[in-house]
């Protein structure tokens, strides 16, 4: 445990950031999995709805620096292709 005041503050702030980052990454992954599940079930309307949510969560993750922009582009492209193949 740190003794210096600023070091104590760093421990607290880094713990808060860790929680927020984990939450953002987790919600993104959950949205992607829901989208994939709807695609696998051949449910067009649900797949489109889940795709919109997944893209929104992916964009939020990029904006906050959780994932790289190329990974985001790859994920969005992959999900969009799969959703469009249902139509």
N, C-alpha and C positions, 0 to 999 in steps of 0.2 A: 504494500500500500504506500502511495507517495506521501511525502511529508510537506512538500511545498504546495502552497495554495493553488498556483496555476496548474500544477500537475494533477491535483485533485479535480480541478475543473475539467481538465482534458479527459480524465477517466469518465466523468459523468456525461460530457457532451458526446464522446465517442460511443458510449453505450446507447445514448438516444439515437444517434445516427445509425448505428447498427440495427436497431429495432425498425426504424423507418425504411432502411434499405431492404431488410429482409421482408418486410411487409409488401413493399412495392414489387420486388422480384417474385414473391410467392403469388400475389394476385395476378401478375402477368402470366405465370406458368399455369395457374388454374384456368384463366380465360382461354389460353391456348388449348388446354386439355378438353375443356368443354366444347370448344369449336370442333376439335378433332372427333370427339364422341358423336356430335350431331352429324358430322360428315359420314362417319362410319355407319350411322343408323339410317342414312339416306333421307334425312329430314331437311328439305330445302329451306323452309322458312326459319326453322330454328338455327340452321347452319349460318344463314345470312345474318341473323340477329347476333349470334355468338361471334361471328367474324368481325362485326362492327365493334363490339366490346373488346375483343382481343387486340384489334389494331389500336384502339384508344389506349389500352394498357401498355402496349409495346411502345407507343410514342411517348407516353409518360415516363417509361423506364429510360428511354434514350435521353429525354430532356433532363432528367435528374442524374444522368451519368451512370446508371446501373448496368447498362449493356452498350455495346458498340453499335454505331449506326448501321454498319454493314450487316451485323447479325439481325438487327431489327428489319432491315430491308429483306433479308433472306427469309425470315420467319413470315413476314407479311405476304411476300410473294408466294411462298409455299402454301400457306393457308388459303390465299385467294384462288390459286390454281385448283386446289382440291375442291373448294366450294363451287367454282365455276364448272367443274367437271360434272357436277350433279345436274346442271341444267340442260 
